[in-house]
Amino acid sequence: MFENHTADFTRGPFTLHQLRHWKLAHAAKDGASTPMLMRLSGRTSVRSLAK
């Protein structure tokens, strides 16, 4: 459903996975701390967050 809804967007359609990464990238760019990024991503390891 999400991909169908975003099909007409510039560079669309988007997946929920892409949306998740977009949110994390913008949070990091805006200065979110590592613990906050880990909480947003659901990661438990800093190593896996870097991927």
CHARMM-style PDB file with segment names, atoms N, HN, CA, C and O in Angstrom:
ATOM      1  N   MET     1       0.807  -1.188   0.000  1.00  0.00      PROA
ATOM      2  CA  MET     1       0.000   0.000   0.000  1.00  0.00      PROA
ATOM      3  C   MET     1       0.858   1.263   0.000  1.00  0.00      PROA
ATOM      4  O   MET     1       0.580   2.220  -0.723  1.00  0.00      PROA
ATOM      5  N   PHE     2       1.902   1.247   0.821  1.00  0.00      PROA
ATOM      6  HN  PHE     2       2.128   0.470   1.408  1.00  0.00      PROA
ATOM      7  CA  PHE     2       2.760   2.429   0.933  1.00  0.00      PROA
ATOM      8  C   PHE     2       3.419   2.740  -0.412  1.00  0.00      PROA
ATOM      9  O   PHE     2       3.484   3.899  -0.824  1.00  0.00      PROA
ATOM     10  N   GLU     3       3.905   1.703  -1.092  1.00  0.00      PROA
ATOM     11  HN  GLU     3       3.853   0.762  -0.757  1.00  0.00      PROA
ATOM     12  CA  GLU     3       4.542   1.910  -2.392  1.00  0.00      PROA
ATOM     13  C   GLU     3       3.540   2.456  -3.402  1.00  0.00      PROA
ATOM     14  O   GLU     3       3.884   3.329  -4.199  1.00  0.00      PROA
ATOM     15  N   ASN     4       2.325   1.965  -3.381  1.00  0.00      PROA
ATOM     16  HN  ASN     4       2.045   1.256  -2.733  1.00  0.00      PROA
ATOM     17  CA  ASN     4       1.297   2.481  -4.294  1.00  0.00      PROA
ATOM     18  C   ASN     4       0.996   3.944  -4.003  1.00  0.00      PROA
ATOM     19  O   ASN     4       0.826   4.743  -4.925  1.00  0.00      PROA
ATOM     20  N   HSD     5       0.931   4.293  -2.730  1.00  0.00      PROA
ATOM     21  HN  HSD     5       1.069   3.644  -1.982  1.00  0.00      PROA
ATOM     22  CA  HSD     5       0.623   5.672  -2.340  1.00  0.00      PROA
ATOM     23  C   HSD     5       1.742   6.631  -2.742  1.00  0.00      PROA
ATOM     24  O   HSD     5       1.464   7.788  -3.057  1.00  0.00      PROA
ATOM     25  N   THR     6       2.989   6.186  -2.738  1.00  0.00      PROA
ATOM     26  HN  THR     6       3.215   5.246  -2.482  1.00  0.00      PROA
ATOM     27  CA  THR     6       4.117   7.067  -3.050  1.00  0.00      PROA
ATOM     28  C   THR     6       4.590   6.948  -4.500  1.00  0.00      PROA
ATOM     29  O   THR     6       5.609   7.534  -4.866  1.00  0.00      PROA
ATOM     30  N   ALA     7       3.874   6.210  -5.311  1.00  0.00      PROA
ATOM     31  HN  ALA     7       3.047   5.734  -5.013  1.00  0.00      PROA
ATOM     32  CA  ALA     7       4.285   5.982  -6.702  1.00  0.00      PROA
ATOM     33  C   ALA     7       4.391   7.278  -7.505  1.00  0.00      PROA
ATOM     34  O   ALA     7       5.228   7.373  -8.402  1.00  0.00      PROA
ATOM     35  N   ASP     8       3.570   8.264  -7.203  1.00  0.00      PROA
ATOM     36  HN  ASP     8       2.890   8.187  -6.474  1.00  0.00      PROA
ATOM     37  CA  ASP     8       3.588   9.523  -7.964  1.00  0.00      PROA
ATOM     38  C   ASP     8       4.558  10.549  -7.401  1.00  0.00      PROA
ATOM     39  O   ASP     8       4.695  11.631  -7.972  1.00  0.00      PROA
ATOM     40  N   PHE     9       5.229  10.247  -6.310  1.00  0.00      PROA
ATOM     41  HN  PHE     9       5.118   9.368  -5.846  1.00  0.00      PROA
ATOM     42  CA  PHE     9       6.199  11.170  -5.725  1.00  0.00      PROA
ATOM     43  C   PHE     9       7.460  11.211  -6.586  1.00  0.00      PROA
ATOM     44  O   PHE     9       7.775  10.250  -7.289  1.00  0.00      PROA
ATOM     45  N   THR    10       8.169  12.325  -6.524  1.00  0.00      PROA
ATOM     46  HN  THR    10       7.912  13.105  -5.954  1.00  0.00      PROA
ATOM     47  CA  THR    10       9.460  12.418  -7.193  1.00  0.00      PROA
ATOM     48  C   THR    10      10.361  11.323  -6.647  1.00  0.00      PROA
ATOM     49  O   THR    10      10.475  11.161  -5.432  1.00  0.00      PROA
ATOM     50  N   ARG    11      10.998  10.576  -7.526  1.00  0.00      PROA
ATOM     51  HN  ARG    11      10.905  10.708  -8.513  1.00  0.00      PROA
ATOM     52  CA  ARG    11      11.871   9.447  -7.183  1.00  0.00      PROA
ATOM     53  C   ARG    11      11.124   8.276  -6.541  1.00  0.00      PROA
ATOM     54  O   ARG    11      11.753   7.338  -6.052  1.00  0.00      PROA
ATOM     55  N   GLY    12       9.800   8.320  -6.539  1.00  0.00      PROA
ATOM     56  HN  GLY    12       9.288   9.081  -6.937  1.00  0.00      PROA
ATOM     57  CA  GLY    12       9.005   7.242  -5.953  1.00  0.00      PROA
ATOM     58  C   GLY    12       8.910   6.076  -6.898  1.00  0.00      PROA
ATOM     59  O   GLY    12       9.416   6.171  -8.016  1.00  0.00      PROA
ATOM     60  N   PRO    13       8.311   5.018  -6.527  1.00  0.00      PROA
ATOM     61  CA  PRO    13       7.692   4.765  -5.230  1.00  0.00      PROA
ATOM     62  C   PRO    13       8.733   4.440  -4.161  1.00  0.00      PROA
ATOM     63  O   PRO    13       9.859   4.045  -4.466  1.00  0.00      PROA
ATOM     64  N   PHE    14       8.334   4.614  -2.920  1.00  0.00      PROA
ATOM     65  HN  PHE    14       7.420   4.935  -2.673  1.00  0.00      PROA
ATOM     66  CA  PHE    14       9.208   4.345  -1.787  1.00  0.00      PROA
ATOM     67  C   PHE    14       8.722   3.141  -1.008  1.00  0.00      PROA
ATOM     68  O   PHE    14       7.538   2.803  -1.028  1.00  0.00      PROA
ATOM     69  N   THR    15       9.648   2.504  -0.324  1.00  0.00      PROA
ATOM     70  HN  THR    15      10.610   2.779  -0.308  1.00  0.00      PROA
ATOM     71  CA  THR    15       9.299   1.386   0.556  1.00  0.00      PROA
ATOM     72  C   THR    15       9.376   1.865   2.000  1.00  0.00      PROA
ATOM     73  O   THR    15       9.984   2.896   2.287  1.00  0.00      PROA
ATOM     74  N   LEU    16       8.769   1.129   2.889  1.00  0.00      PROA
ATOM     75  HN  LEU    16       8.275   0.291   2.655  1.00  0.00      PROA
ATOM     76  CA  LEU    16       8.847   1.469   4.314  1.00  0.00      PROA
ATOM     77  C   LEU    16      10.284   1.376   4.814  1.00  0.00      PROA
ATOM     78  O   LEU    16      10.679   2.116   5.714  1.00  0.00      PROA
ATOM     79  N   HSD    17      11.062   0.474   4.237  1.00  0.00      PROA
ATOM     80  HN  HSD    17      10.742  -0.127   3.506  1.00  0.00      PROA
ATOM     81  CA  HSD    17      12.473   0.345   4.596  1.00  0.00      PROA
ATOM     82  C   HSD    17      13.227   1.636   4.250  1.00  0.00      PROA
ATOM     83  O   HSD    17      14.052   2.100   5.036  1.00  0.00      PROA
ATOM     84  N   GLN    18      12.947   2.211   3.085  1.00  0.00      PROA
ATOM     85  HN  GLN    18      12.276   1.834   2.446  1.00  0.00      PROA
ATOM     86  CA  GLN    18      13.586   3.464   2.694  1.00  0.00      PROA
ATOM     87  C   GLN    18      13.176   4.594   3.636  1.00  0.00      PROA
ATOM     88  O   GLN    18      13.999   5.432   4.003  1.00  0.00      PROA
ATOM     89  N   LEU    19      11.914   4.614   4.019  1.00  0.00      PROA
ATOM     90  HN  LEU    19      11.245   3.934   3.720  1.00  0.00      PROA
ATOM     91  CA  LEU    19      11.429   5.638   4.940  1.00  0.00      PROA
ATOM     92  C   LEU    19      12.151   5.552   6.273  1.00  0.00      PROA
ATOM     93  O   LEU    19      12.517   6.572   6.857  1.00  0.00      PROA
ATOM     94  N   ARG    20      12.354   4.340   6.751  1.00  0.00      PROA
ATOM     95  HN  ARG    20      12.057   3.511   6.277  1.00  0.00      PROA
ATOM     96  CA  ARG    20      13.072   4.129   8.013  1.00  0.00      PROA
ATOM     97  C   ARG    20      14.492   4.685   7.932  1.00  0.00      PROA
ATOM     98  O   ARG    20      14.942   5.370   8.850  1.00  0.00      PROA
ATOM     99  N   HSD    21      15.192   4.400   6.852  1.00  0.00      PROA
ATOM    100  HN  HSD    21      14.827   3.844   6.105  1.00  0.00      PROA
ATOM    101  CA  HSD    21      16.555   4.893   6.689  1.00  0.00      PROA
ATOM    102  C   HSD    21      16.584   6.411   6.541  1.00  0.00      PROA
ATOM    103  O   HSD    21      17.493   7.070   7.047  1.00  0.00      PROA
ATOM    104  N   TRP    22      15.605   6.955   5.858  1.00  0.00      PROA
ATOM    105  HN  TRP    22      14.867   6.420   5.448  1.00  0.00      PROA
ATOM    106  CA  TRP    22      15.518   8.407   5.694  1.00  0.00      PROA
ATOM    107  C   TRP    22      15.380   9.063   7.069  1.00  0.00      PROA
ATOM    108  O   TRP    22      16.051  10.052   7.366  1.00  0.00      PROA
ATOM    109  N   LYS    23      14.506   8.500   7.900  1.00  0.00      PROA
ATOM    110  HN  LYS    23      13.961   7.697   7.659  1.00  0.00      PROA
ATOM    111  CA  LYS    23      14.288   9.048   9.244  1.00  0.00      PROA
ATOM    112  C   LYS    23      15.572   9.011  10.067  1.00  0.00      PROA
ATOM    113  O   LYS    23      15.903   9.985  10.744  1.00  0.00      PROA
ATOM    114  N   LEU    24      16.291   7.901  10.014  1.00  0.00      PROA
ATOM    115  HN  LEU    24      16.022   7.110   9.464  1.00  0.00      PROA
ATOM    116  CA  LEU    24      17.538   7.777  10.770  1.00  0.00      PROA
ATOM    117  C   LEU    24      18.607   8.730  10.245  1.00  0.00      PROA
ATOM    118  O   LEU    24      19.325   9.354  11.026  1.00  0.00      PROA
ATOM    119  N   ALA    25      18.712   8.842   8.924  1.00  0.00      PROA
ATOM    120  HN  ALA    25      18.128   8.335   8.289  1.00  0.00      PROA
ATOM    121  CA  ALA    25      19.721   9.730   8.334  1.00  0.00      PROA
ATOM    122  C   ALA    25      19.466  11.178   8.723  1.00  0.00      PROA
ATOM    123  O   ALA    25      20.405  11.907   9.043  1.00  0.00      PROA
ATOM    124  N   HSD    26      18.214  11.599   8.700  1.00  0.00      PROA
ATOM    125  HN  HSD    26      17.451  11.007   8.440  1.00  0.00      PROA
ATOM    126  CA  HSD    26      17.903  12.977   9.067  1.00  0.00      PROA
ATOM    127  C   HSD    26      18.090  13.223  10.558  1.00  0.00      PROA
ATOM    128  O   HSD    26      18.523  14.303  10.960  1.00  0.00      PROA
ATOM    129  N   ALA    27      17.773  12.242  11.369  1.00  0.00      PROA
ATOM    130  HN  ALA    27      17.422  11.365  11.042  1.00  0.00      PROA
ATOM    131  CA  ALA    27      17.991  12.386  12.813  1.00  0.00      PROA
ATOM    132  C   ALA    27      19.486  12.538  13.093  1.00  0.00      PROA
ATOM    133  O   ALA    27      19.883  13.367  13.911  1.00  0.00      PROA
ATOM    134  N   ALA    28      20.311  11.742  12.417  1.00  0.00      PROA
ATOM    135  HN  ALA    28      19.988  11.068  11.752  1.00  0.00      PROA
ATOM    136  CA  ALA    28      21.766  11.836  12.595  1.00  0.00      PROA
ATOM    137  C   ALA    28      22.273  13.191  12.112  1.00  0.00      PROA
ATOM    138  O   ALA    28      23.100  13.819  12.773  1.00  0.00      PROA
ATOM    139  N   LYS    29      21.783  13.635  10.974  1.00  0.00      PROA
ATOM    140  HN  LYS    29      21.111  13.124  10.437  1.00  0.00      PROA
ATOM    141  CA  LYS    29      22.194  14.930  10.421  1.00  0.00      PROA
ATOM    142  C   LYS    29      21.813  16.071  11.360  1.00  0.00      PROA
ATOM    143  O   LYS    29      22.534  17.063  11.466  1.00  0.00      PROA
ATOM    144  N   ASP    30      20.679  15.925  12.039  1.00  0.00      PROA
ATOM    145  HN  ASP    30      20.093  15.119  11.954  1.00  0.00      PROA
ATOM    146  CA  ASP    30      20.207  16.957  12.965  1.00  0.00      PROA
ATOM    147  C   ASP    30      20.874  16.877  14.330  1.00  0.00      PROA
ATOM    148  O   ASP    30      20.552  17.655  15.228  1.00  0.00      PROA
ATOM    149  N   GLY    31      21.811  15.931  14.489  1.00  0.00      PROA
ATOM    150  HN  GLY    31      22.072  15.300  13.759  1.00  0.00      PROA
ATOM    151  CA  GLY    31      22.594  15.875  15.714  1.00  0.00      PROA
ATOM    152  C   GLY    31      22.086  14.924  16.784  1.00  0.00      PROA
ATOM    153  O   GLY    31      22.461  15.054  17.950  1.00  0.00      PROA
ATOM    154  N   ALA    32      21.250  13.979  16.416  1.00  0.00      PROA
ATOM    155  HN  ALA    32      20.945  13.874  15.469  1.00  0.00      PROA
ATOM    156  CA  ALA    32      20.758  13.013  17.404  1.00  0.00      PROA
ATOM    157  C   ALA    32      21.935  12.217  17.966  1.00  0.00      PROA
ATOM    158  O   ALA    32      22.887  11.899  17.253  1.00  0.00      PROA
ATOM    159  N   SER    33      21.850  11.909  19.231  1.00  0.00      PROA
ATOM    160  HN  SER    33      21.077  12.168  19.810  1.00  0.00      PROA
ATOM    161  CA  SER    33      22.917  11.153  19.885  1.00  0.00      PROA
ATOM    162  C   SER    33      22.887   9.693  19.438  1.00  0.00      PROA
ATOM    163  O   SER    33      21.885   9.209  18.914  1.00  0.00      PROA
ATOM    164  N   THR    34      23.996   9.010  19.655  1.00  0.00      PROA
ATOM    165  HN  THR    34      24.811   9.403  20.081  1.00  0.00      PROA
ATOM    166  CA  THR    34      24.069   7.586  19.295  1.00  0.00      PROA
ATOM    167  C   THR    34      23.003   6.779  20.037  1.00  0.00      PROA
ATOM    168  O   THR    34      22.334   5.955  19.413  1.00  0.00      PROA
ATOM    169  N   PRO    35      22.819   6.984  21.349  1.00  0.00      PROA
ATOM    170  CA  PRO    35      21.743   6.229  22.020  1.00  0.00      PROA
ATOM    171  C   PRO    35      20.355   6.492  21.415  1.00  0.00      PROA
ATOM    172  O   PRO    35      19.534   5.579  21.325  1.00  0.00      PROA
ATOM    173  N   MET    36      20.099   7.726  21.007  1.00  0.00      PROA
ATOM    174  HN  MET    36      20.766   8.468  21.080  1.00  0.00      PROA
ATOM    175  CA  MET    36      18.803   8.047  20.404  1.00  0.00      PROA
ATOM    176  C   MET    36      18.661   7.347  19.049  1.00  0.00      PROA
ATOM    177  O   MET    36      17.595   6.819  18.735  1.00  0.00      PROA
ATOM    178  N   LEU    37      19.718   7.342  18.257  1.00  0.00      PROA
ATOM    179  HN  LEU    37      20.584   7.771  18.513  1.00  0.00      PROA
ATOM    180  CA  LEU    37      19.674   6.661  16.958  1.00  0.00      PROA
ATOM    181  C   LEU    37      19.476   5.162  17.148  1.00  0.00      PROA
ATOM    182  O   LEU    37      18.760   4.524  16.376  1.00  0.00      PROA
ATOM    183  N   MET    38      20.100   4.609  18.158  1.00  0.00      PROA
ATOM    184  HN  MET    38      20.681   5.127  18.785  1.00  0.00      PROA
ATOM    185  CA  MET    38      19.936   3.189  18.436  1.00  0.00      PROA
ATOM    186  C   MET    38      18.492   2.892  18.850  1.00  0.00      PROA
ATOM    187  O   MET    38      17.930   1.871  18.453  1.00  0.00      PROA
ATOM    188  N   ARG    39      17.904   3.767  19.633  1.00  0.00      PROA
ATOM    189  HN  ARG    39      18.360   4.596  19.956  1.00  0.00      PROA
ATOM    190  CA  ARG    39      16.521   3.592  20.054  1.00  0.00      PROA
ATOM    191  C   ARG    39      15.578   3.681  18.849  1.00  0.00      PROA
ATOM    192  O   ARG    39      14.663   2.869  18.709  1.00  0.00      PROA
ATOM    193  N   LEU    40      15.807   4.671  17.981  1.00  0.00      PROA
ATOM    194  HN  LEU    40      16.550   5.330  18.094  1.00  0.00      PROA
ATOM    195  CA  LEU    40      14.959   4.832  16.792  1.00  0.00      PROA
ATOM    196  C   LEU    40      15.063   3.640  15.847  1.00  0.00      PROA
ATOM    197  O   LEU    40      14.076   3.226  15.240  1.00  0.00      PROA
ATOM    198  N   SER    41      16.262   3.099  15.732  1.00  0.00      PROA
ATOM    199  HN  SER    41      17.065   3.435  16.226  1.00  0.00      PROA
ATOM    200  CA  SER    41      16.490   2.007  14.784  1.00  0.00      PROA
ATOM    201  C   SER    41      16.151   0.633  15.356  1.00  0.00      PROA
ATOM    202  O   SER    41      15.942  -0.327  14.615  1.00  0.00      PROA
ATOM    203  N   GLY    42      16.101   0.556  16.677  1.00  0.00      PROA
ATOM    204  HN  GLY    42      16.271   1.336  17.279  1.00  0.00      PROA
ATOM    205  CA  GLY    42      15.870  -0.739  17.312  1.00  0.00      PROA
ATOM    206  C   GLY    42      17.139  -1.578  17.391  1.00  0.00      PROA
ATOM    207  O   GLY    42      17.078  -2.764  17.716  1.00  0.00      PROA
ATOM    208  N   ARG    43      18.276  -0.979  17.099  1.00  0.00      PROA
ATOM    209  HN  ARG    43      18.326  -0.016  16.835  1.00  0.00      PROA
ATOM    210  CA  ARG    43      19.552  -1.693  17.154  1.00  0.00      PROA
ATOM    211  C   ARG    43      20.053  -1.771  18.583  1.00  0.00      PROA
ATOM    212  O   ARG    43      19.759  -0.903  19.405  1.00  0.00      PROA
ATOM    213  N   THR    44      20.814  -2.823  18.873  1.00  0.00      PROA
ATOM    214  HN  THR    44      21.053  -3.528  18.205  1.00  0.00      PROA
ATOM    215  CA  THR    44      21.394  -2.968  20.203  1.00  0.00      PROA
ATOM    216  C   THR    44      22.911  -2.856  20.166  1.00  0.00      PROA
ATOM    217  O   THR    44      23.568  -2.875  21.207  1.00  0.00      PROA
ATOM    218  N   SER    45      23.461  -2.738  18.969  1.00  0.00      PROA
ATOM    219  HN  SER    45      22.928  -2.722  18.123  1.00  0.00      PROA
ATOM    220  CA  SER    45      24.913  -2.647  18.801  1.00  0.00      PROA
ATOM    221  C   SER    45      25.240  -1.416  17.953  1.00  0.00      PROA
ATOM    222  O   SER    45      24.597  -1.157  16.935  1.00  0.00      PROA
ATOM    223  N   VAL    46      26.251  -0.666  18.393  1.00  0.00      PROA
ATOM    224  HN  VAL    46      26.773  -0.877  19.219  1.00  0.00      PROA
ATOM    225  CA  VAL    46      26.689   0.488  17.608  1.00  0.00      PROA
ATOM    226  C   VAL    46      27.210   0.032  16.248  1.00  0.00      PROA
ATOM    227  O   VAL    46      27.042   0.731  15.249  1.00  0.00      PROA
ATOM    228  N   ARG    47      27.836  -1.131  16.212  1.00  0.00      PROA
ATOM    229  HN  ARG    47      27.972  -1.699  17.024  1.00  0.00      PROA
ATOM    230  CA  ARG    47      28.343  -1.678  14.949  1.00  0.00      PROA
ATOM    231  C   ARG    47      27.223  -1.866  13.925  1.00  0.00      PROA
ATOM    232  O   ARG    47      27.371  -1.504  12.758  1.00  0.00      PROA
ATOM    233  N   SER    48      26.130  -2.422  14.365  1.00  0.00      PROA
ATOM    234  HN  SER    48      26.010  -2.716  15.313  1.00  0.00      PROA
ATOM    235  CA  SER    48      25.022  -2.670  13.431  1.00  0.00      PROA
ATOM    236  C   SER    48      24.350  -1.365  13.028  1.00  0.00      PROA
ATOM    237  O   SER    48      23.785  -1.280  11.938  1.00  0.00      PROA
ATOM    238  N   LEU    49      24.398  -0.349  13.881  1.00  0.00      PROA
ATOM    239  HN  LEU    49      24.857  -0.418  14.766  1.00  0.00      PROA
ATOM    240  CA  LEU    49      23.835   0.954  13.547  1.00  0.00      PROA
ATOM    241  C   LEU    49      24.634   1.597  12.413  1.00  0.00      PROA
ATOM    242  O   LEU    49      24.065   2.277  11.559  1.00  0.00      PROA
ATOM    243  N   ALA    50      25.935   1.385  12.404  1.00  0.00      PROA
ATOM    244  HN  ALA    50      26.398   0.833  13.098  1.00  0.00      PROA
ATOM    245  CA  ALA    50      26.791   1.999  11.381  1.00  0.00      PROA
ATOM    246  C   ALA    50      26.480   1.491   9.980  1.00  0.00      PROA
ATOM    247  O   ALA    50      26.718   2.191   8.995  1.00  0.00      PROA
ATOM    248  N   LYS    51      25.949   0.274   9.889  1.00  0.00      PROA
ATOM    249  HN  LYS    51      25.756  -0.294  10.688  1.00  0.00      PROA
ATOM    250  CA  LYS    51      25.606  -0.282   8.585  1.00  0.00      PROA
ATOM    251  C   LYS    51      24.499   0.504   7.952  1.00  0.00      PROA
ATOM    252  OT1 LYS    51      24.071   0.184   6.843  1.00  0.00      PROA
TER     253      LYS     51
END
